[in-house]
């Protein structure tokens, strides 16, 4: 016999994560009671993932549990926040206990890495969708924002770009993706540690969910600047670099699902930032700069320049 809603909550959610001392009351009452430490602001973000729109029907539940939480943690990383609490709302076609067990295994493992406590949420019946809200702490007035960049600031990005988009393309065309590409699509690594480190250096930051050009456009709009991208400097895995060499730059520029950090740094802070990043074991690459003139200029490796940029992902257009 299927478990009831409250049996599901008790069995799969109540003990899914370790307890934190700043949670005064967690799962089991009408509301959670939480305490924000003195000297900190609360950073909050929420994302929904819908079957058929954000993931395929046959997606691995454990990987899906990881990714659903990772994309939210990436937003905290972009603000330089330390993760603390999370809520989870699941709409399920049926009370499939094997699916829930595997989904929560992926969710709980990533939550443990970042000391997140699951403090509440909701379960209901309907088409499969996942909504997660994360909460984190950032020192008062210390949050990274999209709007702090200035002309002359240098642009950096973490990790590599375009692999998740290439994995999706391979799955659509051939039914499967190369394992190293599939891992980037299914189990992105939120750059939480890097985000917290950058609070002392970056003038502006954003996480790359909808594609480099699209998200850079958001940062430029908020900062009142334009940007110049040096495409020869983009950090690319070999398979993505091969596609670019053949003239297809859409993967790193507009593919989306990278969940890396794009950030600007004033020139006088760059040496100290790079030293701190290396010492902490992160990987970043300089890819251009912010400029006074609105718009984004793409400087291609062959010397050609263009302001014709591919569009990023948009839920109501793509």
C-alpha positions as MATLAB code, in Angstrom:
seq = 'XXXXXXXXXXXXXXXXXXXXXXXXXXXXXXXXXXXXXXXXXXXXXXXXXXXXXXXXXXXXXXXXXXXXXXXXXXXXXXXXXXXXXXXXXXXXXXXXXXXXXXXXXXXXXXXXXXXXXXXXXXXXXXXXXXXXXXXXXXXXXXXXXXXXXXXXXXXXXXXXXXXXXXXXXXXXXXXXXXXXXXXXXXXXXXXXXXXXXXXXXXXXXXXXXXXXXXXXXXXXXXXXXXXXXXXXXXXXXXXXXXXXXXXXXXXXXXXXXXXXXXXXXXXXXXXXXXXXXXXXXXXXXXXXXXXXXXXXXXXXXXXXXXXXXXXXXXXXXX';
ca = [
       0.000    0.000    0.000;
       1.309    3.483   -0.872;
       2.491    5.729    1.923;
       0.391    8.759    2.840;
       1.712   12.306    2.457;
       2.636   12.519    6.131;
       4.260    9.099    6.115;
       6.363   10.213    3.134;
       7.438   13.336    5.039;
       8.353   11.345    8.135;
      10.167    8.609    6.254;
      12.047   10.523    3.553;
      12.348   14.162    4.615;
      12.374   14.571    8.406;
      15.863   13.116    8.870;
      17.247   13.732    5.373;
      19.838   16.245    6.599;
      21.793   16.944    9.767;
      20.478   19.419   12.332;
      21.882   22.946   12.688;
      21.859   24.993   15.911;
      20.309   28.002   14.125;
      17.171   25.955   13.344;
      14.949   26.416   16.388;
      12.105   24.370   14.909;
      12.288   22.371   11.706;
      10.022   19.906    9.914;
       6.802   18.946   11.665;
       5.038   22.203   12.538;
       3.196   24.854   10.521;
       6.384   26.905   10.082;
      10.080   26.524   10.697;
      11.663   28.856   13.255;
      15.117   30.112   12.279;
      17.747   32.427   13.710;
      19.979   34.584   11.493;
      23.359   35.268   13.164;
      24.125   38.835   14.206;
      26.095   40.755   11.596;
      24.745   38.739    8.664;
      22.083   39.264    6.003;
      19.871   36.451    4.728;
      20.255   35.503    1.043;
      17.303   33.573   -0.424;
      16.827   31.959   -3.842;
      14.317   29.542   -5.377;
      14.197   27.480   -8.562;
      11.714   25.036  -10.066;
      12.551   22.083  -12.304;
       9.745   20.612  -14.408;
       9.793   17.249  -16.172;
      10.010   17.690  -19.930;
      11.303   21.240  -19.586;
      14.377   20.959  -17.357;
      14.948   17.213  -17.276;
      13.963   14.154  -19.289;
      11.366   11.630  -18.162;
      14.027    8.930  -17.705;
      16.443   11.141  -15.716;
      18.350    9.307  -13.010;
      16.605   10.222   -9.713;
      19.830   10.443   -7.697;
      21.449   12.770  -10.227;
      18.230   14.785  -10.353;
      18.229   15.203   -6.570;
      21.797   16.482   -6.777;
      21.141   18.860   -9.654;
      17.921   20.296   -8.245;
      19.818   21.402   -5.157;
      23.007   22.353   -7.016;
      21.323   24.914   -9.268;
      19.978   26.693   -6.186;
      23.310   26.569   -4.384;
      24.850   28.163   -7.469;
      22.682   31.233   -6.867;
      23.987   31.489   -3.295;
      27.520   31.134   -4.652;
      26.961   34.091   -6.992;
      26.099   36.257   -3.973;
      29.038   35.029   -1.881;
      26.663   33.461    0.664;
      27.238   30.545    3.020;
      24.449   27.944    2.656;
      22.324   27.249    5.733;
      18.719   26.097    5.156;
      16.647   24.571    2.369;
      12.979   23.848    1.656;
      11.743   21.274   -0.843;
       8.368   21.069   -2.611;
       7.696   17.979   -4.720;
       4.783   17.350   -7.035;
       4.716   13.597   -7.715;
       2.591   11.529  -10.105;
       2.580    8.754   -7.481;
       4.236    7.863   -4.180;
       7.075    5.927   -5.841;
       9.262    4.990   -2.880;
      12.197    3.736   -4.955;
      12.278    7.021   -6.907;
      12.023    9.057   -3.672;
      14.770    7.068   -1.962;
      17.156    7.621   -4.860;
      16.202   11.287   -5.332;
      16.767   12.043   -1.647;
      20.091   10.185   -1.687;
      21.423   12.648   -4.272;
      19.809   15.624   -2.546;
      21.017   14.673    0.935;
      24.597   13.940   -0.125;
      25.023   17.426   -1.605;
      23.229   19.015    1.352;
      25.701   17.326    3.703;
      28.651   18.765    1.761;
      27.348   22.281    2.436;
      25.912   21.810    5.950;
      22.372   22.497    4.758;
      19.383   21.528    6.877;
      16.073   20.667    5.225;
      13.576   22.701    7.259;
      10.260   22.140    5.456;
       8.391   22.123    2.164;
       5.403   20.424    0.620;
       4.375   17.283   -1.230;
       1.397   16.956   -3.544;
       0.193   14.812   -6.437;
       0.453   15.882  -10.056;
       2.952   16.114  -12.965;
       6.516   15.725  -11.701;
       8.076   19.022  -10.650;
      10.635   20.063   -8.048;
      10.823   23.425   -6.306;
      13.683   24.221   -3.945;
      14.362   27.336   -1.907;
      17.774   27.870   -0.325;
      18.769   30.313    2.393;
      22.286   31.452    3.185;
      24.214   33.969    5.251;
      26.375   36.773    3.941;
      28.064   39.452    6.015;
      26.081   42.672    6.247;
      26.709   44.778    3.109;
      29.119   42.088    1.889;
      26.962   40.351   -0.734;
      28.165   40.145   -4.321;
      25.700   41.721   -6.751;
      25.276   41.998  -10.493;
      25.331   45.785  -10.387;
      28.770   46.678   -9.053;
      30.885   46.389  -12.201;
      32.613   49.404  -13.732;
      34.281   50.079  -17.105;
      37.830   48.751  -17.024;
      37.044   45.904  -14.616;
      38.424   42.612  -15.880;
      36.103   39.663  -16.511;
      36.774   36.152  -15.219;
      34.916   32.850  -15.318;
      35.370   29.684  -13.291;
      35.680   26.157  -14.674;
      34.943   25.361  -18.307;
      32.014   26.239  -20.561;
      29.702   24.447  -22.948;
      29.982   20.817  -21.847;
      26.458   20.504  -20.464;
      25.044   21.978  -23.666;
      27.068   19.533  -25.744;
      25.831   16.644  -23.574;
      22.229   17.689  -24.214;
      22.900   17.949  -27.950;
      24.424   14.445  -27.999;
      21.487   12.995  -26.090;
      19.002   14.540  -28.490;
      20.909   13.405  -31.570;
      22.284   10.022  -30.487;
      20.349    9.054  -27.369;
      23.362    9.255  -25.079;
      26.207   11.615  -24.168;
      29.887   11.041  -23.529;
      30.274   10.252  -19.786;
      32.491   13.239  -19.008;
      29.986   15.577  -20.670;
      26.982   13.896  -19.063;
      28.535   14.421  -15.629;
      28.723   18.168  -16.257;
      25.056   18.242  -17.240;
      23.667   15.904  -14.581;
      25.841   16.733  -11.570;
      26.998   20.370  -11.743;
      29.253   21.521   -8.915;
      28.070   24.793   -7.350;
      31.009   27.142   -6.803;
      30.088   28.036   -3.212;
      33.647   28.217   -1.883;
      34.789   30.430   -4.739;
      31.822   32.749   -4.277;
      32.609   33.271   -0.617;
      36.266   33.947   -1.447;
      35.325   36.531   -4.096;
      33.445   38.767   -1.642;
      36.749   40.492   -0.924;
      37.664   41.053   -4.573;
      34.818   40.986   -7.122;
      32.888   44.093   -8.089;
      30.015   42.089   -9.636;
      29.102   38.425  -10.103;
      26.462   36.132  -11.589;
      26.111   32.383  -11.991;
      25.994   30.957  -15.507;
      22.691   29.157  -15.893;
      21.343   30.544  -19.182;
      24.569   30.924  -21.167;
      27.628   33.176  -20.987;
      26.360   35.932  -23.302;
      22.885   36.074  -21.785;
      24.104   36.163  -18.195;
      26.881   38.626  -19.024;
      24.157   40.808  -20.516;
      22.328   40.755  -17.163;
      25.506   41.762  -15.335;
      26.206   44.569  -17.801;
      22.651   45.873  -17.638;
      22.726   45.960  -13.840;
      26.164   47.607  -13.830;
      25.432   50.113  -16.603;
      28.305   48.869  -18.769;
      29.070   46.922  -21.915;
      31.637   44.154  -22.309;
      34.282   42.787  -24.633;
      34.781   39.014  -24.738;
      38.014   37.477  -26.029;
      36.780   34.157  -27.410;
      40.294   32.737  -27.713;
      40.517   32.959  -23.910;
      37.354   31.019  -23.111;
      38.119   27.906  -21.015;
      36.893   24.980  -23.119;
      37.043   21.213  -22.811;
      38.510   19.495  -25.912;
      35.131   18.407  -27.331;
      33.714   21.917  -27.032;
      36.911   23.475  -28.409;
      36.583   21.211  -31.467;
      33.055   22.454  -32.134;
      34.232   26.069  -31.810;
      37.137   25.443  -34.188;
      34.524   24.324  -36.719;
      32.693   27.631  -36.277;
      30.038   26.644  -33.711;
      30.473   29.034  -30.777;
      26.923   28.625  -29.493;
      27.880   25.899  -26.993;
      30.044   28.070  -24.709;
      28.275   31.358  -25.493;
      24.624   30.385  -25.204;
      24.351   26.708  -24.288;
      23.519   27.234  -20.626;
      23.547   24.839  -17.659;
      27.215   25.563  -16.841;
      26.617   26.771  -13.248;
      30.018   28.420  -13.128;
      30.633   31.938  -11.812;
      31.175   34.957  -14.057;
      32.618   37.939  -12.216;
      34.368   41.262  -12.676;
      37.374   42.463  -10.687;
      38.965   45.931  -10.572;
      42.454   45.792  -12.093;
      44.202   46.712   -8.854;
      42.633   43.723   -7.081;
      43.400   41.120   -9.746;
      46.828   39.940   -8.461;
      45.563   39.383   -4.923;
      42.413   37.691   -6.217;
      44.378   35.284   -8.394;
      46.728   34.431   -5.536;
      43.802   33.719   -3.222;
      42.010   31.637   -5.851;
      45.074   29.481   -6.531;
      45.776   29.039   -2.820;
      42.201   27.825   -2.296;
      42.361   25.362   -5.202;
      39.931   27.015   -7.611;
      40.285   27.527  -11.355;
      39.421   30.804  -13.044;
      40.228   32.306  -16.450;
      40.285   35.917  -17.625;
      38.012   36.268  -20.664;
      37.590   39.996  -21.305;
      36.639   43.255  -19.657;
      33.789   45.630  -18.971;
      33.616   48.735  -21.163;
      31.718   52.015  -21.092;
      29.852   51.470  -24.379;
      26.645   49.411  -24.042;
      26.499   46.024  -25.747;
      28.730   42.968  -25.935;
      31.523   42.726  -28.477;
      32.803   39.262  -29.411;
      36.474   39.231  -30.438;
      37.073   36.017  -32.411;
      40.449   34.221  -32.532;
      40.906   35.175  -36.204;
      40.728   38.894  -35.370;
      37.128   39.379  -36.444;
      34.874   41.373  -34.113;
      31.102   41.236  -33.921;
      28.231   42.479  -31.804;
      25.997   39.742  -33.195;
      25.575   37.513  -30.122;
      23.500   34.324  -29.763;
      20.546   34.444  -27.386;
      20.698   32.636  -24.067;
      18.012   30.322  -22.722;
      14.582   31.786  -22.060;
      11.703   29.713  -20.609;
       9.080   31.519  -22.662;
      10.958   31.676  -25.957;
      12.970   28.445  -26.338;
];
